[in-house]
């Protein structure tokens, strides 16, 4: 019987010292007050050598794989030893120049090159805003006419996306586009659907991310399924709950349009689980990466797989969690024989700081998240102490 309570399996890869360090880190980020006070200090500290050192040895070491791909090899090999794959995520964001976009594009292709070496890296991932200007994506999504220079700029964006997807297709690997803010999602959906039509004829090479805290995405998922059936291609789906709720609701209020976010967490959970069921029911068209820290949804997916006669190692279905979070889910699923991959963010400490701050916010805002992590870490510490 699969259980996420087995802390011996969940934390076997951590030494006693690492276990204690993780416990105290979650203890600290469990405080809203402390997190709010620490964020501005972190942005100041990262400019100083000592500050970067402290951040790298604490929150960065827990949630990130390293400065570059080579630096991530230890994490990749550790996860692999326990049957867990790595999704290398170059987590540099907030750039605006063509030079920066090309640099990020080149780094993403390096993650694809690493994925080709062995099966330890089953997916590659990119954010469109890592290789395209946010303002341009916003303008295209709103259907506004582009200037001649903007049309050339957008052509370069499309060319980068095409090259990444073509490389994944030619190398028989997988690539996922992360979801971002709703007001730039239309152009992202347009680009990725075009790539699916082109490269997903036989198997899911290209994946789109569906954020189920949006009240429209279950219907969109079903419409994409209908399109795929009619046109004869596969749909790769990374299914998540969502990450921009406060920003989305504030913008909806400021610009006086309908809030795109579900009315309640229960509505999000319901749609997430409905999406899981719909995908498994139509698995001949889909491939799924279930990105969730929710134990109930993870167990539901295992039950759905059993009900529909799908083996734990069915290559069309993966479970995924972030590095440093929900190890009891990841490691117990892998131990039971399921396909699991951890998101492993990497990049220079200063550039990855926005990602780290979101992780701190997530652990303080998601009800019960930090408490659950702490309780299981404490349970394992007590078990080891005898």
C-alpha positions, -999 to +999 in steps of 0.1 A: +000+000+000+015+033-011+019+058+017+036+092+019+042+087+057+073+066+053+100+091+062+127+065+062+123+062+024+116+099+020+148+112+036+172+083+032+193+104+009+198+131+036+225+129+063+216+138+099+232+172+094+212+178+062+180+167+079+185+192+107+194+220+083+162+213+063+142+213+095+155+247+106+151+262+072+114+253+070+111+266+105+124+299+095+104+303+062+073+292+080+071+326+096+053+352+074+068+381+094+104+367+090+100+360+053+086+395+046+115+411+066+141+389+049+131+395+012+144+431+009+175+422+030+182+393+006+182+415-024+207+438-006+228+409+007+232+392-027+252+422-039+279+414-013+302+384-014+294+374+022+257+378+015+258+355-016+278+330+004+252+328+032+223+326+007+241+299-013+248+278+018+212+280+031+180+285+010+199+283-023+215+249-014+181+235-004+161+246-034+187+248-062+210+223-079+239+247-085+254+276-105+256+257-138+248+222-152+281+208-142+275+220-106+241+201-107+257+167-114+258+158-077+221+164-073+213+146-106+233+115-096+218+115-060+183+117-073+190+090-099+203+066-072+168+067-058+150+063-091+142+100-096+149+120-127+160+156-130+143+184-149+170+210-153+154+245-150+176+275-158+159+298-134+172+332-146+144+357-152+137+394-156+160+399-186+151+422-215+178+423-241+183+402-272+217+393-259+202+380-227+176+360-246+202+344-268+223+335-238+193+319-221+184+301-253+219+287-255+217+276-219+184+257-225+200+239-255+228+229-231+201+213-208+189+194-239+225+183-246+227+170-210+195+152-214+209+133-244+237+118-223+215+094-204+179+090-190+187+109-158+172+141-173+138+130-188+125+165-195+139+199-205+119+231-197+119+268-206+100+299-198+090+319-229+099+351-210+134+338-207+138+341-245+112+368-253+104+403-241+074+404-218+060+436-234+061+420-268+043+389-257+017+411-240+011+430-272+008+399-294-016+383-268-038+414-270-040+412-307-024+446-312-006+455-345+031+452-343+056+476-357+080+464-383+108+460-358+085+442-334+075+418-362+112+410-367+116+406-330+086+382-328+100+362-357+132+357-336+111+345-307+093+320-329+125+308-344+140+301-309+109+281-299+110+262-331+147+253-327+142+241-291+112+219-301+129+206-333+160+196-313+138+177-288+120+159-317+153+150-334+169+138-302+138+118-291+135+138-258+108+160-243+105+198-238+080+217-216+070+253-218+061+267-183+029+287-178+032+323-168+007+352-163-027+349-179-024+380-200+006+366-220-007+330-221-027+334-254+005+338-275+022+310-255-007+287-262-006+297-299+031+289-302+031+257-283+000+243-301+017+250-334+047+230-322+025+201-310+009+199-345+044+198-360+063+175-337+038+155-316+024+133-344+037+100-330+045+108-294+044+138-270+076+157-275+063+192-267+044+199-235+023+229-225+016+238-188-020+241-176-026+260-144-057+247-129-062+276-105-076+292-136-114+285-140-112+282-178-083+256-182-103+224-178-125+235-208-094+245-227-078+211-221-109+194-234-109+216-265-073+208-272-081+171-269-108+175-295-084+194-318-057+167-313-081+139-321-094+156-353-059+166-365-040+135-354-014+146-329-005+140-292-009+165-264+019+168-238+005+183-205+023+195-174-005+199-149+000+223-120-022+243-097-007+278-103+018+303-090+006+339-097-027+341-078-022+374-059-007+392-090-036+379-112-063+390-088-048+425-083-045+430-121-081+419-127-092+445-101-070+472-115-081+467-151-117+458-143-120+424-159-132+391-146-108+374-122-093+345-140-086+326-108-109+300-092-132+312-064-117+288-039-089+264-034-115+236-034-125+246-069-089+244-079-084+210-064-116+197-080-106+209-115-071+195-110-084+161-102-110+162-130-081+170-154-061+141-141-091+118-147-098+132-182-062+128-193-059+092-180-093+083-196-079+096-229-042+086-224-040+074-261-039+112-270-021+126-239+012+124-221+012+138-185+036+153-161+017+159-129+034+187-111+019+187-076+028+188-039-007+176-031-008+142-016-044+136-024-039+144-061-008+122-062-027+092-047-057+099-070-034+096-100-020+063-089-055+050-083-066+062-118-036+044-133-045+012-116-082+015-125-074+020-162-048-007-163-017+015-167+016+003-153+035+025-129+063+028-154+041+038-183+063+064-201+033+086-208+029+095-171+053+113-147+049+127-113+070+159-105+078+180-075+103+208-068+137+201-054+137+206-017+099+201-013+076+172-008+103+145-007+078+121+010+058+122-022+087+120-046+108+093-030+079+071-019+064+072-054+098+063-070+103+035-044+069+021-055+080+021-091+064+052-106+081+077-129+092+107-109+112+138-118+123+167-096+125+202-109+161+213-103+165+251-107+200+263-113+218+296-122+239+323-105+227+331-070+217+367-077+198+357-108+179+329-091+169+350-061+134+359-075+127+321-078+139+316-042+117+343-029+087+327-046+095+294-029+096+312+005+063+329-003+048+296-014+057+278+018+042+305+039+010+310+019+000+275+010-021+263+039-003+235+058+026+233+034+054+242+059+037+224+088+036+192+068+072+195+058+082+202+094+062+174+109+077+148+085+112+161+090+107+159+128+093+124+125+124+112+107+147+130+132+129+111+160+130+078+141+168+081+137+173+091+173+156+058+183 
